[in-house]
Amino acid sequence: MTTWTTVDVDYHLFSLVAAHSEPVPPGALGELIDASDNCIHVHTGIASGPVRVAVDVLAQAPTVEIDGSWEDAAEVSIAVDATLTFVSALGYVGSDATTVSPPVSGFLGVRVSSIGRGTHWDSDVSEPVEDYLFEIWPATMRRELTRVKTTNGPQTSKPGSVRPPSTSTSRSNFDPYSDATVRLRGPVSWDPEEA
């Protein structure tokens, strides 16, 4: 069963969090979500105002296919040990506070889909212009944040993992000190008359 609610946005952000969760460091501008244990942050197009949020609690992970009307989608599995509540970036809880209970497994799969993130970018709105769908299911373990669909809004990169490759595999012969030798002799200065 899908439940709809309205959530307030501040500073391009609203969250589904437990009261004791640690803050998530801000992600890349334009990414749909950031996540850590007990916490999902959603990056909106609007700067502030209300957004419509649907919560659909599922028995298992949804199919890979996304309904064509949703523009962006990302999913992740996180550890959850407390009830999660929707809050604004400033911590305001809506009047009809929708909550999500932790699953018995201790891990929660979450797919967030959005529509309308690019329509009123950086605006303050009084009526909802963006919709978000949270599909939630019990998971068996943590899973990296993955971009499932990208067609509109601030995101421009392709679907797939949003985590960068590790340094050890992508730049195995990289020496971080190789370009720092000039600094050993003092500050770098430039005299246009010597050039």
C-alpha positions in Angstrom: 0.0 0.0 0.0 1.3 3.4 -0.9 1.0 6.3 1.6 1.3 9.9 0.5 2.5 12.7 2.7 4.0 16.2 2.3 7.6 16.9 3.6 9.2 20.3 4.0 12.5 21.0 2.3 15.2 23.4 3.5 18.5 24.1 1.7 17.6 21.6 -1.2 17.4 18.8 1.4 15.0 16.5 3.3 15.8 13.3 5.1 14.4 10.0 6.3 16.3 9.5 9.6 16.4 8.0 13.0 16.6 10.4 15.9 20.1 9.3 16.9 21.6 9.0 13.4 24.9 10.6 12.5 24.9 13.2 9.8 25.9 12.2 6.3 28.6 14.4 4.7 27.1 16.3 1.7 27.4 14.5 -1.6 27.9 15.7 -5.1 25.5 18.5 -6.2 22.9 16.9 -8.3 22.9 13.4 -6.9 19.5 12.3 -5.9 20.4 10.7 -2.5 23.1 10.3 0.1 22.9 7.5 2.7 24.5 6.1 5.8 23.2 3.8 8.6 19.8 5.0 9.8 19.8 7.9 7.3 18.8 8.8 3.7 19.2 12.4 2.6 17.3 13.5 -0.6 18.7 16.4 -2.7 15.8 18.3 -4.2 15.6 20.8 -7.0 13.7 23.4 -5.0 15.6 25.3 -2.3 12.7 25.3 0.1 9.0 24.5 0.4 6.9 21.4 0.4 7.4 18.2 -1.8 5.0 15.3 -2.2 6.4 12.0 -0.9 4.9 8.5 -1.4 6.1 5.6 0.7 5.5 2.0 -0.6 6.5 -0.8 1.8 7.3 -3.9 -0.1 7.9 -7.5 0.9 11.0 -7.8 -1.4 13.1 -5.6 -3.7 11.2 -4.0 -6.6 11.8 -5.0 -10.2 14.7 -3.3 -12.1 12.3 -1.5 -14.4 11.1 1.9 -13.3 7.7 3.4 -14.3 8.3 5.7 -17.2 7.0 8.8 -15.5 9.8 8.9 -12.9 12.8 10.9 -14.1 15.5 9.9 -11.6 16.0 6.9 -9.4 18.7 5.6 -7.0 18.8 2.8 -4.5 20.8 1.7 -1.5 20.6 -0.8 1.4 21.5 0.6 4.8 21.6 -0.8 8.4 18.6 0.4 10.4 18.1 -0.1 14.2 15.4 2.5 15.0 12.2 4.0 13.5 12.9 6.5 10.7 11.0 9.7 10.2 10.9 12.3 7.4 12.4 15.6 8.5 13.5 18.8 6.8 17.2 19.9 6.7 16.5 22.0 9.7 14.9 19.1 11.6 11.2 20.0 11.2 8.9 17.0 11.3 5.6 17.3 9.4 2.2 17.3 11.1 1.4 13.8 9.7 4.8 12.4 10.4 5.2 9.3 8.3 7.5 6.7 9.9 9.3 3.6 8.7 9.9 0.8 11.2 13.2 -1.1 11.1 13.0 -4.6 9.5 13.8 -7.7 11.5 16.8 -8.3 9.3 18.3 -5.0 10.5 18.9 -3.9 6.9 16.6 -1.7 4.8 16.6 -1.5 1.0 15.4 1.9 -0.3 14.8 3.0 -3.9 14.0 6.7 -4.2 12.5 7.9 -7.5 11.8 11.5 -8.4 9.9 13.7 -10.8 10.1 17.5 -11.2 13.5 18.2 -9.7 14.5 20.3 -12.7 11.3 22.4 -13.1 11.8 25.0 -10.3 15.6 24.8 -9.6 16.7 26.8 -6.6 13.2 28.2 -6.0 11.2 28.8 -2.8 7.8 27.3 -3.5 4.5 27.4 -1.4 2.9 24.4 -3.3 4.6 21.1 -4.1 6.2 20.9 -7.6 8.3 17.8 -7.0 7.2 14.2 -6.2 9.3 11.4 -4.6 8.6 7.7 -4.3 10.3 5.7 -1.5 10.1 2.0 -2.2 11.2 0.2 1.0 11.9 -3.5 1.6 13.8 -5.7 4.1 17.3 -6.3 2.8 19.9 -8.9 3.8 23.0 -6.7 3.8 24.4 -3.2 3.1 24.6 -2.3 -0.6 26.3 0.6 -2.3 24.4 3.6 -3.5 23.5 2.9 -7.2 21.9 5.3 -9.7 19.1 3.3 -11.4 17.7 5.9 -13.8 18.6 9.4 -14.9 16.7 11.3 -17.4 16.1 14.8 -16.1 16.8 17.2 -13.3 20.2 18.4 -12.1 21.8 15.0 -12.7 23.5 14.5 -16.0 25.6 11.4 -15.5 24.6 7.9 -16.5 23.0 5.2 -14.4 25.4 3.0 -12.4 27.4 3.0 -9.3 28.0 6.5 -8.0 31.1 5.5 -5.9 34.4 6.3 -7.6 36.9 3.5 -8.2 39.4 2.9 -5.5 42.7 4.7 -5.8 44.6 1.4 -5.7 43.1 0.1 -9.0 42.6 3.3 -10.9 46.0 5.0 -10.2 48.3 2.3 -9.0 51.5 4.1 -9.9 50.4 7.5 -8.6 52.9 9.3 -6.4 51.2 12.1 -4.5 54.5 13.7 -3.6 56.0 13.8 -7.2 54.7 17.4 -7.9 55.3 18.8 -4.4 59.1 19.2 -4.7 58.9 22.8 -5.7 57.3 23.6 -2.4 60.3 22.2 -0.5 62.3 25.3 -1.6 59.8 27.8 -0.4 56.9 29.6 -2.0 56.5 29.7 -5.7 56.8 33.3 -7.1 56.6 34.7 -10.6 58.3 37.8 -11.8 57.0 39.0 -15.2 60.3 40.8 -16.0 62.3 37.5 -15.7 60.0 35.7 -18.1 
